[in-house]
Amino acid sequence: MNILYPYIGVTDVISRKQAERLLKVFEAHLPNGSNYKFHVGVMTSYKVMNGLPTKFEKAFPKTRDIAGIFLPDGTYNCVHYIDYYGHGRPSFEDDLAEVISLGGENLHAVQLDMIWPDPESIGKVNGHLKDVEIILQIGEKAFDEVDEDPDELAERLDDYNGVVNRILLDRSMGTGKVMDAEWLLPFALAIRKRFPKMGLVAAGGLGSDTLQAVEPLLDEFPDLSIDAEGQLKKIKDTLEPLDTNLAEQYLIKAINLLC
């Protein structure tokens, strides 16, 4: 996948049947000529991969089941890897290689939900295994480390140029807290100015009732990708499994807004 197609994402997909149902809805409502893809996000973490106790047990699939969730056609398949305490972990290179392996032959991307992970390790792994896009999440603590300064954040990304394909701006980090797009806008503009070919993704509390929150970004970024998680659950809790009905409603409204 050499072209950075924009996408509409649903994260916490936990079964192939769920992915198939959501893809059917996506394809039924996508206008002819739109280049948006349906992003299927499947979660895992350092703890899950290493058999450690985790509070995410209900929301995350077994690692052995991840590859089987991803469909061969019509989707942009992504493993979201969480390790907020592992940005300096010596095993990161091996961990990332394992994440890519778990995604199987239909994997398109890995999203790193981490705090400024080692860019050299990312480049080594992705360069030696297969052509998988890397999405770097900029979450609350990553914003803090650059003093919430757009120019400083863009400069920090110099180290990731060439090894990261997309930047996800997400202060919510799966909690369902609705984004402040006006606050995010200067960061998105600074990134696009410095890295015009890098894909931009916005997330933070997006769902069928909150999609209007992203609108301030759309005038500047008509190719914006979005992702949703926390608002797609009956109980707005990242520990709960995805509600397929809420995900369907979100997809339809997101297509109407973006496409």
C-alpha beads as a LAMMPS data file, in Angstrom:
LAMMPS data file: protein, C-alpha beads

259 atoms
258 bonds

1 atom types
1 bond types

-500.0 500.0 xlo xhi
-500.0 500.0 ylo yhi
-500.0 500.0 zlo zhi

Masses

1 110.0

Atoms # bond

1 1 1 0.000 0.000 0.000
2 1 1 2.246 2.765 -1.306
3 1 1 -0.396 5.508 -1.460
4 1 1 -1.469 6.986 1.875
5 1 1 -5.199 6.601 1.493
6 1 1 -7.227 8.477 4.110
7 1 1 -9.260 6.240 6.371
8 1 1 -12.187 6.074 8.737
9 1 1 -11.216 3.880 11.647
10 1 1 -12.986 1.633 14.110
11 1 1 -10.724 0.322 16.865
12 1 1 -11.281 -2.599 19.230
13 1 1 -12.621 -4.895 16.505
14 1 1 -12.447 -8.312 18.097
15 1 1 -13.622 -10.841 15.478
16 1 1 -13.618 -11.475 11.742
17 1 1 -17.417 -11.573 11.755
18 1 1 -17.497 -8.088 13.282
19 1 1 -15.022 -6.811 10.670
20 1 1 -17.102 -8.287 7.847
21 1 1 -20.313 -6.718 9.151
22 1 1 -18.732 -3.279 9.494
23 1 1 -17.091 -3.476 6.059
24 1 1 -20.467 -4.278 4.513
25 1 1 -21.954 -1.133 6.063
26 1 1 -18.943 0.945 5.010
27 1 1 -19.081 -0.202 1.389
28 1 1 -22.839 0.266 1.195
29 1 1 -22.596 3.958 2.152
30 1 1 -19.256 5.018 0.607
31 1 1 -19.858 7.293 -2.408
32 1 1 -18.473 6.283 -5.787
33 1 1 -15.061 7.815 -6.347
34 1 1 -14.162 8.256 -2.695
35 1 1 -10.641 7.089 -1.825
36 1 1 -11.357 6.577 1.885
37 1 1 -10.604 3.156 3.335
38 1 1 -12.179 1.355 6.275
39 1 1 -9.550 1.035 9.009
40 1 1 -9.965 -2.124 11.103
41 1 1 -8.144 -1.561 14.384
42 1 1 -7.269 -4.549 16.566
43 1 1 -5.710 -3.916 19.961
44 1 1 -2.892 -5.668 21.752
45 1 1 -0.289 -4.662 24.302
46 1 1 3.047 -5.576 25.802
47 1 1 1.246 -7.190 28.739
48 1 1 -1.083 -9.248 26.542
49 1 1 1.794 -10.444 24.364
50 1 1 3.805 -11.489 27.415
51 1 1 0.973 -13.158 29.326
52 1 1 0.888 -10.558 32.093
53 1 1 -2.299 -9.600 33.971
54 1 1 -4.173 -6.756 32.279
55 1 1 -7.423 -4.880 32.771
56 1 1 -8.063 -4.991 29.000
57 1 1 -8.971 -8.675 28.906
58 1 1 -12.554 -8.125 27.662
59 1 1 -11.612 -5.675 24.907
60 1 1 -8.530 -7.363 23.420
61 1 1 -8.491 -10.591 21.399
62 1 1 -6.081 -13.430 22.036
63 1 1 -2.841 -12.798 20.188
64 1 1 -3.260 -16.053 18.258
65 1 1 -6.566 -14.736 16.862
66 1 1 -5.366 -11.352 15.571
67 1 1 -4.341 -12.377 12.032
68 1 1 -7.665 -14.149 11.494
69 1 1 -9.650 -10.964 12.171
70 1 1 -8.163 -9.113 9.207
71 1 1 -9.929 -9.419 5.869
72 1 1 -7.902 -9.843 2.655
73 1 1 -9.772 -7.189 0.659
74 1 1 -11.509 -3.863 1.207
75 1 1 -9.980 -2.889 4.535
76 1 1 -6.932 -1.125 5.941
77 1 1 -5.829 -3.531 8.678
78 1 1 -3.962 -2.201 11.696
79 1 1 -2.672 -3.648 14.966
80 1 1 -2.673 -1.016 17.724
81 1 1 0.175 -1.806 20.104
82 1 1 0.044 -0.290 23.598
83 1 1 3.145 0.073 25.736
84 1 1 3.109 3.475 27.455
85 1 1 5.929 2.448 29.787
86 1 1 8.144 0.811 27.192
87 1 1 9.592 3.626 25.100
88 1 1 13.013 2.847 26.561
89 1 1 12.499 -0.906 26.805
90 1 1 15.538 -2.827 25.447
91 1 1 13.228 -5.434 23.896
92 1 1 11.245 -2.894 21.824
93 1 1 12.772 -3.967 18.519
94 1 1 11.853 -7.607 19.140
95 1 1 8.429 -6.613 20.461
96 1 1 7.631 -4.650 17.299
97 1 1 8.783 -7.510 15.089
98 1 1 6.415 -9.810 16.981
99 1 1 3.508 -7.380 16.581
100 1 1 4.028 -7.352 12.813
101 1 1 4.177 -11.147 12.802
102 1 1 0.933 -11.397 14.787
103 1 1 -0.845 -9.278 12.162
104 1 1 -0.354 -11.927 9.508
105 1 1 -0.302 -11.609 5.738
106 1 1 -3.194 -9.107 5.544
107 1 1 -1.600 -6.548 7.864
108 1 1 -1.232 -3.010 6.487
109 1 1 -0.142 -0.992 9.516
110 1 1 0.965 -0.964 13.140
111 1 1 -0.060 1.920 15.376
112 1 1 2.342 2.597 18.219
113 1 1 0.444 3.797 21.279
114 1 1 3.669 4.714 23.045
115 1 1 5.509 7.802 24.293
116 1 1 8.170 8.692 21.727
117 1 1 9.464 5.158 20.970
118 1 1 12.948 4.654 19.536
119 1 1 12.817 5.629 15.825
120 1 1 15.952 3.666 14.933
121 1 1 14.357 0.432 16.131
122 1 1 11.217 1.166 14.122
123 1 1 13.256 1.658 10.968
124 1 1 15.265 -1.524 11.465
125 1 1 12.230 -3.733 12.040
126 1 1 10.008 -2.363 9.300
127 1 1 12.870 -2.359 6.832
128 1 1 13.778 -6.016 7.385
129 1 1 10.355 -7.662 7.628
130 1 1 7.779 -6.304 5.164
131 1 1 6.180 -3.126 3.921
132 1 1 3.962 -2.175 6.871
133 1 1 2.970 1.408 7.573
134 1 1 3.754 2.822 11.003
135 1 1 1.325 5.176 12.728
136 1 1 2.713 7.074 15.717
137 1 1 0.222 8.161 18.354
138 1 1 0.869 11.529 19.958
139 1 1 -0.998 11.180 23.226
140 1 1 -1.265 13.329 26.310
141 1 1 2.163 12.500 27.746
142 1 1 3.850 12.913 24.358
143 1 1 2.320 16.395 24.105
144 1 1 3.580 17.115 27.620
145 1 1 7.148 16.132 26.705
146 1 1 7.248 18.877 24.051
147 1 1 5.620 21.397 26.405
148 1 1 2.468 21.403 24.267
149 1 1 4.352 23.437 21.662
150 1 1 3.422 22.761 17.995
151 1 1 6.814 23.733 16.568
152 1 1 8.707 21.709 19.155
153 1 1 6.529 18.690 18.398
154 1 1 7.167 19.026 14.667
155 1 1 10.907 19.283 15.299
156 1 1 10.789 16.189 17.502
157 1 1 9.272 14.320 14.565
158 1 1 12.428 14.908 12.511
159 1 1 13.784 11.741 14.113
160 1 1 10.813 9.772 12.746
161 1 1 10.850 11.113 9.200
162 1 1 11.167 8.171 6.835
163 1 1 10.228 5.510 9.400
164 1 1 6.750 6.725 10.398
165 1 1 4.029 7.141 7.768
166 1 1 1.241 8.773 9.752
167 1 1 0.851 10.821 12.916
168 1 1 -2.212 10.319 15.102
169 1 1 -3.132 13.257 17.328
170 1 1 -5.097 11.791 20.217
171 1 1 -5.222 13.221 23.731
172 1 1 -8.167 10.970 24.621
173 1 1 -6.174 7.743 24.106
174 1 1 -9.227 5.481 24.013
175 1 1 -11.031 6.970 27.010
176 1 1 -13.882 8.536 25.011
177 1 1 -12.995 12.124 25.967
178 1 1 -14.106 14.331 23.082
179 1 1 -11.322 16.137 21.229
180 1 1 -10.712 19.869 21.155
181 1 1 -9.995 20.268 17.440
182 1 1 -9.187 23.977 17.769
183 1 1 -6.425 23.054 20.232
184 1 1 -5.111 20.326 17.913
185 1 1 -5.163 22.499 14.782
186 1 1 -1.801 24.297 15.332
187 1 1 -0.090 20.930 15.845
188 1 1 -1.598 19.505 12.667
189 1 1 -0.568 22.604 10.705
190 1 1 3.005 22.463 12.035
191 1 1 3.304 18.786 11.096
192 1 1 1.894 19.275 7.602
193 1 1 4.186 22.263 6.968
194 1 1 7.302 20.340 8.002
195 1 1 6.263 16.950 6.561
196 1 1 3.840 17.531 3.668
197 1 1 3.730 13.843 2.694
198 1 1 3.054 12.482 6.179
199 1 1 -0.495 11.289 6.821
200 1 1 -2.511 12.964 9.555
201 1 1 -5.044 11.234 11.768
202 1 1 -7.309 12.771 14.420
203 1 1 -8.968 10.881 17.250
204 1 1 -10.551 11.619 20.569
205 1 1 -14.063 10.779 21.637
206 1 1 -15.480 10.465 18.135
207 1 1 -18.792 8.670 17.720
208 1 1 -22.105 9.112 15.979
209 1 1 -23.133 11.899 18.389
210 1 1 -19.763 13.694 18.572
211 1 1 -18.372 13.702 15.023
212 1 1 -18.981 17.436 14.723
213 1 1 -16.001 17.872 17.066
214 1 1 -13.584 17.135 14.196
215 1 1 -15.066 19.707 11.800
216 1 1 -12.597 22.557 12.597
217 1 1 -9.819 20.379 11.143
218 1 1 -11.548 19.504 7.889
219 1 1 -11.222 22.860 6.124
220 1 1 -7.441 22.674 6.404
221 1 1 -7.156 18.903 5.969
222 1 1 -9.676 17.471 3.473
223 1 1 -7.583 14.276 3.422
224 1 1 -7.798 13.815 7.197
225 1 1 -8.131 10.307 8.606
226 1 1 -10.057 9.661 11.804
227 1 1 -10.317 6.851 14.317
228 1 1 -12.844 6.008 17.029
229 1 1 -12.903 3.714 20.035
230 1 1 -14.208 4.875 23.424
231 1 1 -17.503 6.333 22.158
232 1 1 -18.313 3.084 20.320
233 1 1 -19.194 1.240 23.510
234 1 1 -22.437 1.062 25.448
235 1 1 -20.507 1.965 28.566
236 1 1 -18.015 4.655 27.579
237 1 1 -15.106 2.705 28.983
238 1 1 -12.022 1.544 27.105
239 1 1 -12.181 -1.724 29.081
240 1 1 -15.511 -2.713 27.506
241 1 1 -15.861 -4.505 24.143
242 1 1 -16.863 -2.669 20.975
243 1 1 -20.598 -2.280 20.330
244 1 1 -21.147 -3.144 16.660
245 1 1 -24.390 -1.180 16.359
246 1 1 -22.751 2.011 17.645
247 1 1 -19.819 1.431 15.285
248 1 1 -22.199 1.118 12.331
249 1 1 -23.944 4.385 13.199
250 1 1 -20.601 6.134 13.517
251 1 1 -19.362 4.802 10.161
252 1 1 -22.448 6.034 8.303
253 1 1 -22.243 9.516 9.796
254 1 1 -18.464 9.700 9.312
255 1 1 -18.814 8.830 5.627
256 1 1 -21.443 11.548 5.219
257 1 1 -19.109 14.054 6.883
258 1 1 -15.788 13.162 5.272
259 1 1 -16.663 11.692 1.904

Bonds

1 1 1 2
2 1 2 3
3 1 3 4
4 1 4 5
5 1 5 6
6 1 6 7
7 1 7 8
8 1 8 9
9 1 9 10
10 1 10 11
11 1 11 12
12 1 12 13
13 1 13 14
14 1 14 15
15 1 15 16
16 1 16 17
17 1 17 18
18 1 18 19
19 1 19 20
20 1 20 21
21 1 21 22
22 1 22 23
23 1 23 24
24 1 24 25
25 1 25 26
26 1 26 27
27 1 27 28
28 1 28 29
29 1 29 30
30 1 30 31
31 1 31 32
32 1 32 33
33 1 33 34
34 1 34 35
35 1 35 36
36 1 36 37
37 1 37 38
38 1 38 39
39 1 39 40
40 1 40 41
41 1 41 42
42 1 42 43
43 1 43 44
44 1 44 45
45 1 45 46
46 1 46 47
47 1 47 48
48 1 48 49
49 1 49 50
50 1 50 51
51 1 51 52
52 1 52 53
53 1 53 54
54 1 54 55
55 1 55 56
56 1 56 57
57 1 57 58
58 1 58 59
59 1 59 60
60 1 60 61
61 1 61 62
62 1 62 63
63 1 63 64
64 1 64 65
65 1 65 66
66 1 66 67
67 1 67 68
68 1 68 69
69 1 69 70
70 1 70 71
71 1 71 72
72 1 72 73
73 1 73 74
74 1 74 75
75 1 75 76
76 1 76 77
77 1 77 78
78 1 78 79
79 1 79 80
80 1 80 81
81 1 81 82
82 1 82 83
83 1 83 84
84 1 84 85
85 1 85 86
86 1 86 87
87 1 87 88
88 1 88 89
89 1 89 90
90 1 90 91
91 1 91 92
92 1 92 93
93 1 93 94
94 1 94 95
95 1 95 96
96 1 96 97
97 1 97 98
98 1 98 99
99 1 99 100
100 1 100 101
101 1 101 102
102 1 102 103
103 1 103 104
104 1 104 105
105 1 105 106
106 1 106 107
107 1 107 108
108 1 108 109
109 1 109 110
110 1 110 111
111 1 111 112
112 1 112 113
113 1 113 114
114 1 114 115
115 1 115 116
116 1 116 117
117 1 117 118
118 1 118 119
119 1 119 120
120 1 120 121
121 1 121 122
122 1 122 123
123 1 123 124
124 1 124 125
125 1 125 126
126 1 126 127
127 1 127 128
128 1 128 129
129 1 129 130
130 1 130 131
131 1 131 132
132 1 132 133
133 1 133 134
134 1 134 135
135 1 135 136
136 1 136 137
137 1 137 138
138 1 138 139
139 1 139 140
140 1 140 141
141 1 141 142
142 1 142 143
143 1 143 144
144 1 144 145
145 1 145 146
146 1 146 147
147 1 147 148
148 1 148 149
149 1 149 150
150 1 150 151
151 1 151 152
152 1 152 153
153 1 153 154
154 1 154 155
155 1 155 156
156 1 156 157
157 1 157 158
158 1 158 159
159 1 159 160
160 1 160 161
161 1 161 162
162 1 162 163
163 1 163 164
164 1 164 165
165 1 165 166
166 1 166 167
167 1 167 168
168 1 168 169
169 1 169 170
170 1 170 171
171 1 171 172
172 1 172 173
173 1 173 174
174 1 174 175
175 1 175 176
176 1 176 177
177 1 177 178
178 1 178 179
179 1 179 180
180 1 180 181
181 1 181 182
182 1 182 183
183 1 183 184
184 1 184 185
185 1 185 186
186 1 186 187
187 1 187 188
188 1 188 189
189 1 189 190
190 1 190 191
191 1 191 192
192 1 192 193
193 1 193 194
194 1 194 195
195 1 195 196
196 1 196 197
197 1 197 198
198 1 198 199
199 1 199 200
200 1 200 201
201 1 201 202
202 1 202 203
203 1 203 204
204 1 204 205
205 1 205 206
206 1 206 207
207 1 207 208
208 1 208 209
209 1 209 210
210 1 210 211
211 1 211 212
212 1 212 213
213 1 213 214
214 1 214 215
215 1 215 216
216 1 216 217
217 1 217 218
218 1 218 219
219 1 219 220
220 1 220 221
221 1 221 222
222 1 222 223
223 1 223 224
224 1 224 225
225 1 225 226
226 1 226 227
227 1 227 228
228 1 228 229
229 1 229 230
230 1 230 231
231 1 231 232
232 1 232 233
233 1 233 234
234 1 234 235
235 1 235 236
236 1 236 237
237 1 237 238
238 1 238 239
239 1 239 240
240 1 240 241
241 1 241 242
242 1 242 243
243 1 243 244
244 1 244 245
245 1 245 246
246 1 246 247
247 1 247 248
248 1 248 249
249 1 249 250
250 1 250 251
251 1 251 252
252 1 252 253
253 1 253 254
254 1 254 255
255 1 255 256
256 1 256 257
257 1 257 258
258 1 258 259
